[in-house]
Amino acid sequence: MKMSANVEKVKIPYTCVFVRDMENKKVLLGLKKRGRGQNKWNGLGGKLESNESVAECAKRYTKINAK
């Protein structure tokens, strides 16, 4: 599908967070479940929501989802 010449691409900001345990020299990583990099270990993060700061986004993506 061709895009019209006057269509502007919207850039969406992302975050990538690396939680470090300096005392034990460890980094918290997450296993990517879908999309590019699926089944790879990665820093945590993702797309900012509207009216959300980078710090709020980072906090949201580092919450533990207990099941």
Summary of the structure (lengths in Angstrom):
residues: 67
radius of gyration: 15.9
end to end distance: 40.6
largest distance: 53.7
contacts: 104
relative contact order: 0.23
helix: 12%
strand: 21%
